């Protein structure tokens, strides 16, 4: 007795013919005539991570936020539009991740200095010296000018003057925000990069010779300016919170909150600014 095929056995299923993210990046790199080492040097993405991403292995990236940032950086380096690749990554990995504060991501990588303990012994000695000095000064003045003595012949000792309102410390006004003309007045023979934080962000800045110019956090309202004769390299841990000026001009590109960006600027910019 033969058993006929069920109608369901004849169903056909559409195949996912989309090119994998890693293969797309690899083919674009080869077409651009670039090696993995050259891409790694230009993007600051380590060679093992580049190899892993080209094999669609994102485990070395350290999480979805970093993986999306690496894909975006590599795509730009090989001349691709990163947006479709990011959408494909989000579709394959459960959707777009929620913005992640930069502090927890970077604090684990940075060596925190041992907190300095207050020197209570020195503080106590200073307090005792101050008290002894005050008592001695009071006694010396009392012995030199007894009660009821006159400062001038026939006249009473003048009463101590009361502090006037003019003697009170004036509140310090915040520094005015630089105007566009002031921002534009930058040296033509140097590359100048200015960052203003609209929120908390970890940043790193290096000069062309590899010297670290800054490595730390900017709080909301903080401003940093870096200069070099040839090039300034940046890593922004929370790029969406940073307002960026390069060689006197505001960078128009908008970054997302939680987005990690690796950027390099020279005297020839801003084509990027």
Secondary structure, DSSP 8 states (H G I E B T S, - for coil): ------GGGG----------HHHHHHHHHHHTT--HHHHHHHH---HHHHHHHHTT--GGG-SHHHHHHHHHHHHHHTT--HHHHHHHHHHHTTS------HHHHHHTTS---------HHHHHHHHHHHHHHHHHHHHHHHHHS-TT--SBTTB---------GGGS-----------HHHHH---TTSEEEEEEESS-EEEEEEETTS-EEEEEEE-TT-EEEEEESSEEEEEETTGGGEEEEETTEE------TT--EEEEEETT--S--
